Amino acid sequence: MEAFKHLLAVILTVALMLTFASCYTISGQKMRTVKGTYQLTHYTYTPKYERKEGYTPRTFNYLEDEEYQYEDYLIITGSGTGYYVHKEAGSDAYVKEVTLSYEYDDENSSKVEYVIFNDALTVNKNTEFNKMGVTKNSLNYTKNSFDYNELFTKKPMRSEALTVRWTKVSRDTDLDYAEKQLGELKKYSYSAFGARGIYGLNAPWDIESGVVQDSPYQYFYYVIDTAENALKATAYYALKETPGEKVVREYQIERISDDWSILVIDGVEWTLEQPYSTNYYNDTDGMRTTLSRVSSDISDKRLSELIDMWLPVGQ
């Protein structure tokens, strides 16, 4: 019983520390002031790490680090939907539709204190990066690090740290300002962004017996881009007999349902297994084949990382 009480006390202490570590600067504003286009002006993250003498952890700066160089805009419309524009090093700029919700001052319901935004992947998340505190012409969130010892190992640790700042750069509640800065944007509806990704083709299996068949492929990935002005599926694969020979073929996605529960690629119809699933399936002649989303990042860098895992040593 004493051990249980001690464990409970430790858990409560950590939970309390996490609560105090997260903070916002708040100065509630009227909705007419909150509405507009905001640019991401600060975004740094330091993962948790063991406190050791002479060790300095890396802090990721997503705006300035060469491999990231984010240029992001959040468009707050005052309604339940808005836009998130993203550009990073080596990738095309795109915009995705997001949901917006607002929390108001308890004592003055005309003033907005928090803005919460989500896409089809985060859905209802209302913490950290997705929930921003409101001040005049800016949005913010900070998670401060704190020191602690691991429960069983007693290893001295420091928790993660995160700082996010958005600065209002325009009163525009459409894409005009962002497009002037970044040019033409690939456009994703809310549901389309949820279907975007890299999908691995799994070996077919017999629906009745459950027996998995041999696959001729060393690897097979579809990069599925669901942007309304760049809709396509690109296949990247290699055969087991020639694993070092990458084949690339591009297909138009021929037909879709409004909710992206059905895709037709190269004449093959794929159906979402269930709502909120990340797998599509095709049943033909008693055999089921599935496409499993392995990444929502469709960059060339991420694709190369996935392919490299399947290549024989030395390829």
Summary of the structure (lengths in Angstrom):
residues: 315
radius of gyration: 23.4
end to end distance: 57.6
largest distance: 70.1
contacts: 873
relative contact order: 0.13
helix: 16%
strand: 43%
